[in-house]
Amino acid sequence: MTIGLLSSESTEIRKCFQLLKQLQEEIKALQIPNVEMNELSMGMSGDLEIVIEEGATIVRVGTAVFGERVYPDSYYWNEASNV
């Protein structure tokens, strides 16, 4: 499983997924006993089209289904807290 590079450049993001696909093919070619490389989990909602083009069989699409999550800063870091 991999997520892509945090970038606005789709060509750079695509390289991450191409590398994982290449690794999958190399491992398949080794024919290691009891090792199957049938699934390729890559990307998330924002990369959907790219990862499908690059061979993903599993994609995390939570944001596409449920929308953006909104967390106030205090959810992670409560500056008002005296702890």
C-alpha positions, 0 to 999 in steps of 0.5 A, spaced: 500 500 500 502 506 498 500 513 497 502 518 492 507 524 493 504 530 496 504 535 490 500 538 485 504 535 479 501 529 477 507 527 473 511 526 480 505 523 483 504 518 478 512 516 478 510 513 486 505 509 483 509 506 477 514 504 482 510 500 486 507 497 480 514 495 477 516 492 484 509 488 484 512 485 477 519 484 479 516 480 485 511 476 481 517 474 476 521 471 482 516 466 483 517 466 491 513 460 494 507 462 497 507 469 495 502 472 491 502 479 488 495 479 486 493 486 489 496 493 489 493 498 493 495 505 491 492 512 492 486 515 495 480 519 493 485 525 490 489 520 486 483 515 483 484 516 476 492 516 476 492 509 480 487 506 476 491 507 470 497 505 473 494 498 475 491 499 482 486 494 485 484 497 491 484 505 492 482 508 499 476 513 497 473 515 503 473 523 502 470 521 495 464 518 499 464 521 505 467 528 503 472 532 507 473 531 514 473 538 518 477 538 525 478 544 529 485 546 531 483 544 538 481 537 536 489 535 535 492 541 539 487 545 545 491 551 546 486 553 551 488 547 555 492 548 561 495 541 561 
